[in-house]
Amino acid sequence: MSKLPPSVDRIDLTFELEGLDCADCARAIERSVARLDGVHAAQVNYMAARLTVKGSAPADSVAAQVKALGYGIRAARPNPTLQRGPADKAGRIELGPVGFVRFLLSRQTTTLALAGLIAILPAMIARELWPLLTGRAVSGIWPEALGLLALGLAGWPIAGSAWQAVTRSREININVLMTIAAIGAVIIGATTEAGLVMTLFAIGEALEGYTGERARAAIGDLVSTAPPEATRLERVAGVVRETRVSVADLNVGDVILARPGDRIAMDGRVIAGESAVDQAPITGESLPVPKAIGAEVFAGTLNGEGALEIEVMRLAGESTLARIVHLVEEAESRKAPAQRFVDRFAQVYTPIVVAIAALVAAVPPLFFGQPFWNPTPETQGWLYRALELLVVACPCALVVSTPVTLISAIANGARHGLLIKGGAQLEALAHVRVVAFDKTGTLTVGQPRLTRVRALGCTRESAQGAGEPVAVCEPCRDLLAMASAVERRSEHPLAKAVVDGAAAQALDTRYPPADGVLALAGRGVSGAVAGRSVFVGSHAYFDRDVPHHHGHCAEIAAASDQGQTSLLVRVGDDYAGYLCVADGLRDSSREALQALRRDGVEHLVMLTGDSAGAARQVANALDIDDVRAELLPPDKAEAVRAVQQVHGPVAMVGDGINDAVALATADVGIALGVGAAQANEVAGVTLMSGDLRRLADALALAKAALNSVRLNVGFSIAVKLFVFGLVLAGYGTMWLAVLADVGTTLIVTLNGMRMLGWKRTGMGGV
């Protein structure tokens, strides 16, 4: 074990755990460590296999307490994301029976379970199978001896853990149940069954550990997409030198090289080269994204056909990929309501089962004259039935059914660009019936584009139709070219729309950039173009100071009602015409909203601070009925609460700082990964690619996960009730009871892990 950090007066300690086979093990460690002097809080993240301790307790005391419970512990490494964290071992675990056997041989406790299984198999054949096949019983005591051997091998770690649970944690857990049942079986002479019960239980616990490691391996797969080394470029005496270095040694501002086909090692900005980058591990986008100078790239993405020189923007431990891995690992601590209920239920359920088993053993013999011991080998006494009840009542399947499903779904989403920050957010997403959207930057691209050009001398009879260039006739083309020459030197947000509109029609080079450009606050911008004074300004300024065409005024007013912004142009002293710009819809908006309606979302709402006219224009294009415009950030949050009261659970989708309050107010906030950092921090779900079509995928994933949880819980309870009935009626056996428990646990675990590979049929797909 690596050296543990020393204690100080008030510290938070983090440890990595080994041998953490089940969620109940995690709770046992939490409760045991929490009882130490100086510990204010202890939390085990089961999926990350990590223990966090808050308080002033010495690290060595915490380690001793955990080791006494039978688990390995070591100080957490400074940056587990860089060093593969707890998933490093999981990544080497093989699938299938061979992989499971190798897992059993990798630890002492699981090796003992395997040895117990080898010892008990001949005894079971002799005691159970041989009499059925031949009609003759096997003589001698060797089956019982093998049963005791198996009991000792497989049961020693379990009994030790049970003793620690009672003495250190002051609780009755699963291990206590199984130990009582095994000791009771030995007392009544069922030594072979006692050995089988303990062996099967130990194998079942190992199977839980194996599947847990496989779930961690899914997170480890995310980590492994980023290479551990990079090629750093250094200029020495005018010569560029390439050096292979660890990503941990790279600093912000360093320049690295990504050759064609390389995995990009660090988040950064392209400073040389062009290529197409496969960003699927981060954003879930199915097609490579073109990258040129100035474009941002992410660690773990796959470079295409061109070499890229990349300036590092974030340290390796702070990359987008590292943040995703961290949030997925921490998601298990943000438990869903269903998981919290199962956890609380398991805590009271186990002691109640012990009490019921005691009553089953005592009441029939004391009050109804029924046999306490087994009167014959073929007839069950009530003590034997009580022991069976203890075995079948183990809450393993119930406890494991929820967390494995939720974390598998979260890992699946993370691999496909859907960052879900916890089980609570996943469950809330599954219940959503209303989706509210911000407009600007969410439903629209957030970048104005040129929509109309109308010169005073326009030769068209009416404004251009849909799909036509915005400047068709020569007077309109010349007006756009002059306006573009002035706006090319402007920093105004609308200037880029004019310049890009001119470039789209190859008019950006008709005139050189304007000379003497001057921005006039609240009015517009002026400059000299080809010897003529050109002024581009607001309609309000022209209404006050510049005579202009009354017919154009009516057109401008109509455009304003449609959410467009008008820029009027004066050449010399004369009015020359106007241009309109507007924020265009995202390409994915219409398809995304249609998919939500198909999936049963009952109500779509738009919440925006923009004008009512602009909001209504977008709403009409997207067929949104409920539009609430001209809202300040607190008003958006109040609107979310109002929608919740009328329609039920609400998901709020936004991208900006002004959406943060509404995102936090909604049942689940959903941010676009391309938006403001504040929105991404507040939101419970992030669509890393910014593609709204992924929203329907996220809802479908959440619903599938919740359905799997319900199926697992229902199946677990149904099996237990059925076997309970067999036990009380005298038709059960102890080995059948433990087989039912282990088998149910295996089934619900595998069903939960199906979410790792779950795919949505239809649009996009997760």
N, C-alpha and C positions, 0 to 999 in steps of 0.2 A: 504494500500500500504506500502511495506517495505521502510525503510529509504533510501533516495537517497544519493549517495556519494557526498561530497563537491566538489566545483569547485576549480581548480588550474589554473595556467597560461596556460598550454598547456596539454590537456588531451584528451583521447578517452573514451567516455562513451558508455556503452552497456545497452540496456533496453529490457525487454520482453513485448510484446504488447498483449492486449486482445481485442476481438471484431474485429479482422482483417478478414473481410469477403471476400475480393477480391483483385486482383492485382492492381486495380485502387485505392482502399483504401491505399495500400502501397505507391503508387506514390504520392497521396495527402499528406500523412504524410511526405514523403521525401521533397517535395517542400515547405511545410509549415515550417518545422523545419529548412530547409536550409536558410530561410529568417531571422532567428534570428541573432542578433548581436553576433559576436564571433564564429559562426558556419562556419567552412571551408568546411565541406562536411557532408551529411547525407545520409545513405543508409538503406533501409528496406529490410530484407530478408523475403519475404512473406512466404515461406514454413517453415522457422524456427520461424516465428513471432517475429523477433528480429530487433531492431533499433540500429544502430551504428552511433555515432555522433563524428566527429573529430573537435576539436577547443577548445576554452576557455569559451564557454557559460556555465552558471550555470546549474546543473542538474535539479534544480527546475523549471527553465525557460523552459527547454525542455519538462519536464513533463506537465507543465501547457499548453503549446502549443498543445501537443498531446491530452490532456483531453478536451481542448476546441473544438477539432475536433470530439469528441464523442467516443474516444477509451480509453481503460484502459491501464495503463503503470506501470511498476515496475522495479526497478533496477535488472539487470541480476544477477542470482545466480553465485557464483564463478566457479562451475563446473556443468553446466546443464546436461552433459552426465551422471554424477553420480546420479543426482537428477531427472532424467527423462525429464528435460527441458520442452519445450513447448508441447511436446507430452504426458505429463502426463495426461492432461484432455482429449486429443484426444483418449487415450487408453480406456477411460471409455465410449465413445460414442457408442451407439448401432446402428446396421444396421436396415434398414427398416423404415416404417412409425412411429412406436412407438419410435424408436431412434431419428427420426427427431423432433417429438413433444416434447420429453424431451429436446432436444437441444434448441428448441424455448423457452421453459420455463426456461432455465438456465441463460438467460440474459434479462435485462430490455427491450432493443430495440426489440429483437426478440419476447418477450412476448407481447409487444404492437402490433407487426405485426400479431400475432396469434389472439389477441383480435379484431383487425380490420377486420380480415377474418371472425370471428364469427359474427361481426356486419353487414358486407356487404352481407353475403349470403342470408338472408331473403329479403333484398332490391333487389338483383339481381333476385331472384325467382319472386318477385312481378312485377318488371319492364320488365323482359325479358322472363322468362319461362311461367308465368301464362297467359299472353296474347296469347302466341303461342298455349297453350293447350286448352284454353277456348274461345278465341276470344274476351275476355272482359278485359279492362284495370282496374287496381287497383286504387281505389280512395283514396284521402287523401295525406298528405304530409309526412307520416311516412317513406316511402322509401327514400325520400330526406334527412330526418333527420338522418336516419341510415347511409346514404352515407357520410354526413358531419361528423358523429361520427367516422366512419371508417377512413375517411381522416385525422381527427385530431389525432387518435390513431396511425395509421401506418405512417402517414406523418410527424409528429412532429420531430422525429430524422432525417429524410431525409432532411426536410426543414432546420433544424439547421445545418446539415452538408453542405448543399448547400450554406448557408449564410457564413459559415466559409471558404468554398472554394473560394468564390468570394472576401471576405474581407481580408483573411489571405494569401491565396495561389495565388490570382489574376488569377484565372482560371475558365473556364466553364467545369464542369465535368458531369458525368452521373446524379448525384443528382440534379444539376442545371436544366438539361433537364426535369427531371420528375417533379420538383417543378413548373417550368413554365407551363408544360402541365396540371398539376392538377389545378393550379390557373386559367388558361385559361378556363378549363372545367367548373369550378364553375361560372366564369363570364358569360358564354353563357348558364348557367342553367343546365348543365349536371352534377349535383352533385353526382348522383349515380355512373355514370361512373368515375368521378374524384376519388371517394372513392375506387372503384374497381381497377383503375389504380395504385393508390398509394399502396393499400394493396397487390396486386399481385407483384408489384415491390419489396416491402419490404420482401415478402415471398421469392421471387427469390434471393434477396441479402442474406437472411438467408440460403437459400439452397446452395448458393456458399460458405458461411462460413462453413456449415455442411460438404460439400464435401472437402473443404480445410482441415478441422480438420481430416477427414478420411484419407487424403493423409499424413498428419503429423503423424497419428497413424501408418502408414506403417513404417515410420522412427522410431517411438516409439517402434515398434515390434522388431527392431534391438537392441535397448537399453535394452529391457526387457529380452533378451536372457542371459545376464550376471546377476548372482545373486547379491543382494546388500550386502550380508554377506559371510564370508568365515570362515573355521575352521583353526585357526593358531596353529601351533605346536611349543611349547617352551620347551626346556630342562632345568629343574631346579633341581640341586643336583642329576643329573643322571637320573631323571624321566621325561618322555615326558608328557607334559600337553597340552590338547586340549582346545582352547578357541574360542568361536564364536565372531567375531569382524566385524565391518563395513569395507567394502573394502576401504573406504576413510582413514581408520586408518592403513592400511598396507603400509610397506615401502619396497624398493628394498632390497633384501637379506633375507626377512622373508620367512619362510617355511609354506606352507599351505597344507591341506589334501583334496584330491578329492576322495570321496568314490565311489564305483560302482554306476552308474546311476546319479551321481551329475553333475550339470553344473559347469564347471571350472570357478572360479571367477576372476582369474588374468592371464595375460601373464606371462609365466615362463618357467623354465627348469626342467625336471624330474630328481630328484636326488635319487629316490627309487621307485621300483615298475614297473610293466609292464601292459599295457592295450591297447585297441583299442579305439580311440577317433573319434567321429562323428564331423567333422570340417565343415559341410555344411553351417552353418551360416556365416563363415568367407571365406572359399575357394570355396564353392559350390560343393565340392567333394561328390559323391553319396555314396561312401563306407567308413566305418571307417578306420582310418589310424593307424597302429601299433605304439605304443610309448613305448620306453624303456629309460634307464638312458642316459641322455645327450640330449634327444629329446626336441624340443620346443613345447609348447602348448599355446593355445590362450584363452583368456577370452570369455565366451559365448558358448564354444564348450561342447559337451556332452561326459562325460567319460563313458567307457564301463564296462567290467566285472571285471577289476582289480583296486585296490586302488593305487593312485599315491601320492607321496610326491613331492611337486613342490616348487622350489625356485623362488620367485617373481623377475622378470626381469624389469618390468615397472610399474609405478604407475597406478592406475585405470584410471585416466583422460588421460593417455598417451598410453593406450593399443591399440592394433590393432583394436579392436571393436570400441573404442572411436574415433579413427582416421577415421574409415569408416563413423561413424555417423556424425562426424563433416564435413567431405568432402561432404557427401550427402546433409546435411543441407545448406552448403555453395554453392553447385552446382547451386542453383537457381540464385545466383548473377553473375554467369558466363553464361550470356544469349547467346542463339544461335542466329545466324543472323536472322532467321525467327522471333524469339521472339522480337529482337530489332526493326525489321521493323514494326511489329504489334504495339509495344509500341509507336513508333514515329508516325505511322499512326493514332493511337487513339488520340494523343495529338492535331493533326491538324484537325482531322475528326469531333470532337464534336463541335468546334466553327463554322466550315463550315456548319454543319447541322443546327445550330441555324440561320445562315444567310439565308440558303435556305428556312427554314421554314418561316422566315419573308417575303421573296419574294413570297412564295406560298400564304401566307395570303393577301399580298398587291397587287400584280400585276394583277391577274384576276379581282378583283373588281374595281381597278383604271383604267385599260386600256381596259377591255373587258366587262364591265358591269355585271360581275358575282356577286352573293350575297356574302357579307362578313359574315353575321350571317346566322344561319340556318333558311331558310324561312319557313319551316314546320318541324315537328318532323321526317318526312320521308325523307327530303331533306337536304343534307349537304352543309353548306356554306364553304368558303375557309379558314376561321379561324379555324373551326373544323378540316378540313383536315390538316392544318398546325400543329395543336396540335397532331393529330395522327402521323404525320411525326416525330415529336420530340420523341414520345414514341417509335416508331418502330426503330428509328435510334440509339437508345442507343447501344453503342459498347460493351456491357457486354460479349456477346458470342464471339466476336472477341478477346477481351482482355484475356479472360480466356481460350480460346481454345488451346493456345500454352503452357503456363507454366504448366498447370495441366498435360498435356500429357508428357512433357519432364521429370518433376520431378517424375511422376509415373514410367516411364521407368527407370530412374536412381535408384529409390528405389528398383525396381524389380531386376535390375542388382546387386545391393549391397547385396540383400538377397541371391544371387546365385554366389557370388564370383567374380563379374565383377564390379570393382570400376571405375565408370565414373565420372570425376571431374566437369562436367558442361554441360549445354545444347549445348554450342559451340562445345565441343568435341564430343557429341552425334551426332550432325548434321554433323560434319566433317566425322565421322565414317560412316555415311550413304552414303556419296558420294565417298568413297574410291573405286578406281579401280585398284590400285597397292598396293601390300604388300611387303615391303622389310624386310629381316631378317638378324640379326647378326647370325653368325654360332656358335661359341663356347659358350656353356651355354644356348643357345636359341634353335637352332635346334639339337644340341648335348647336352649331359648331363654335359659337362664341366669337366668331371673326366675321365682321361685315363683308359683304361682297357687292359689287356694282350690279344694279338691277335695271337701270333705265338711264338713257341719255336723250335729252330733248333740246335741240338747238332752236333758236328763234327762227332761223331760216330752214327748218326741217321740211323736207319735201315729201315726207310720208303723210298719208291721210290720217293715220292713227298710230298709237304706240305699238311697238313691235309685239309680236305674239310670242307665246311660250316656245323656248328652244332657239329663237333667233338671236343673233348677236345684238348686244345692247345699242350699238351704233351702226346703223345700216347705211344711211345716206351720207353724202360727203360733208354737209354742214355739221352733222352730229359727230362724225369721226374727227373732224378738225377741232370741235369743241372739247371732246374727250382728250385729244392729244395735248391741247394747251393746258387744260386743267391738270393733266398728269405731270406736265413739265413743272408746274408750281408745286404740286403735292409731293413730288419726288424729294423735295428738300424739307418737308414738314414731318413733325413727329406726332401729329394728331392721329388717333386711332382709326379715323375714317379715311385718312390719306392712303393707307396701304390698299384699301378696297379700290380706290380710283386708279392707283398705279397698276395693280394687278389686272384690273379690267382693261386698261389700255394695252398692257403687255399681251393679254389674251388675244387681242385683235391686231397685234404687231404695230401699235401706234405709239409705243413708248419711246421710239427713236425718231419720230418725225421732227420733234423739236428737242434741242438740248435742254438740260436742266435749267430752270429759271435763274436769273441773276437777281441779287438784292432781295431775296426772299425774306419777308417779315411777317411774323405771326401777330395778329391783333386780337388780344384776349376778348373772348365773347363775341367776336365778329367774324373772323376768318383769317385767310392768309393771302398775301399779295406777292407779286414778283414780276420781273420783266421777261417776256418770252418773245424772241425774235424782234426785239425793239418795241414791243407793245406791252402796256401795263395790263396785267391780268389779275383779277381778284376773285377768290372762291370763298363764299361766306354763307351764313345762315339765312333762312327765309325771314326770320324776325328782323335782321339787320337790313335786308333789302326792302322790307315793308316800311321801315323808318326812313331810309336814306337814298334808296336807288329805285327810280321808276322802273317797273317791269310789266310784262305781258299779263293782262287779267285772265286770259284763258289758261295760261300756264299756272296761275294761282289756284284755279279750280282743280287742275290735275295734281298739283302738289298737295292740296288738302286731301284729295282722295287717296293719294299714296300714303300720306301720314296716317289716315284711318286704317290702312292696311299694315301699319307698323314699320313703314319705310322712313328713312331720314333723307331730307332733300338738301342739296348743296347748289346754290345759285352762282352763276358765273357772270362777271362783268369784264368786258374787254375795252380798254380805254375808258371812256365815260359812258358806254352804252351796255345795256343788259344784253347777254348773248345766249342764255339758255340755262338749263338746270340738269343736275344728275341726281339719281336716287341710289341709296345704298341700303341694304338690309342684311340681317343675320340669317343665314341659310340653315335649313334643317340638316341634322346629321343624316348621313346615308342610311344609318341603321335604325333611325327613330320609328319610321312607319312600320317596318317589319317587326321590330321589337314589341310595339304596342299591339299589333295584330296577334302575335304569339301569346302575349299575356292574356288577351281575351279568349283565345282558343283554350288556354289552360285553366280557365275558370276564374280569373280575376274579375271581380264583379264591378269595380268602380275605378276609373282613372281620373286623376285630378292634376291640374297644373297650378303651381304656386309660384308667382313671380313678382319681382319688384318693378318689372317693366310696365309700360303703359297698357291700358285696357285694349287699345287698338292693335298693338303689336302682339299681345297675348292672344287675342281672339283670332288673329290671322294664323298663328301657329296652331292653335287649337282646332280651327276648321280644317287645316291641312291634315291633322292627325286624328280627327274625329274624337276629340276630347270634349265632353259636355260640361264638366265642372271646372271652371276657370276662375281663379282668384288673383287679381292683378294689383299692381301698385302697393305691394306689401313690403314693409320693413322686416328685417330678420326676426324681431319678436312677434310680428304679425304672422309670419310663416309658421312659427311654433304654435301660436294660438289656433291657426287654421288646421294644423295637424291634429290638435286636441279636439277640435270641433268635428272633424271627419271621423276620428276614433269613436266619439260618442254616438254617431249616427250609423256608421258602417262596420265598426269592429277594427281588428288589428290592421295597422297601416305600416307600409314600407315607404320611406322617404328617400328619393334618389336625387343627389345633388353633387356639385363639383366645386363650389366656391366657399370662401370664408363666410359669406353671408348665409350659407345654408347650414352651418355647423349647429346652430341652436335647434333648427327643425330636425336635423339628422339625429340629434340626441333625444329629442322629444318623441320621435316615432317609435313604434314597437321594435323596428329594426331599421337602422340607417344604412344606406347603400351609397358608396362614393365611387366616382370614376377615378381610376388610378392615374389618369392624366390631369386630374384637377389639383386643387390647392391641398397642401399638406395638412392643414387644419381639418378639412373635410375628411381626409383619409384617416386621421387619428381618431376622430369622433365616431366614425361609422363602424358598424359591426361587420359589414361586408364590403369588400372592395372589388370592383371589376377592373382587373389590372390593365386590360387593353383599352378600356374606355368604350368598348363596343356594347351598346345597350341590348343587343340580341342575346348577350350572355346572361341577362337578367332572368329571362324565362328558363334558361338552363339551371341557374342557381335555385330558383323556386322548385323546379322539378327534382333536383338533387335533394333538397331539404325534405320534400314530401316523401320521396323514396326512402330516405333515411328514417324518417319518423314512422313510416309504415313498417319498416324492418324492425324497429324497436318494439312496436306494438305486437308484431308477430312473435318476436323472441320472448317477450314477457308473457304473452298469452300461452304460447307453447310450453314454456317452463312451468307455469302454474298448472296447466292442464295435465302434464305428465305427472307432476307431484301429486295432484289430487287423485289421479287414477291409481298410482302405486300406493298412496295412502289407503285407498279402499281395499286393495289386495292385501296389504299388511294387516289391517284391522280384521279382515275376514279370515285370516290365517292362510292365505294362498301365496304370500310373498316369501322370498328368501333374502338373506342378507346380501348375497352376491348379486341378486337381481336388483336390490335397492341401490347398491353402489353403482351398478352398471347403468341403471336409469339416470342417476345423478351425473355420472361422468359422460354418458352418452348425450344427455340433454345439453350439458355444458359445451361439448364438442359441436353439437349441431348449431346452437345459437351463436357460438363463436365464429364458425365458418360462415353462417348466414350473415353475421355482421360484417365480416371481412369481405363479403361479396361487394360491398360498397366501394372497395378499392378499385374494382374494375368496372363499376356500374357505368353505363353509357345511356344517354338520352337519345331516343330515336327521333328523327325529324330534324328540325332546324339546329344547326350548329353542332349540338351534341357535346356532352361533357366527357 
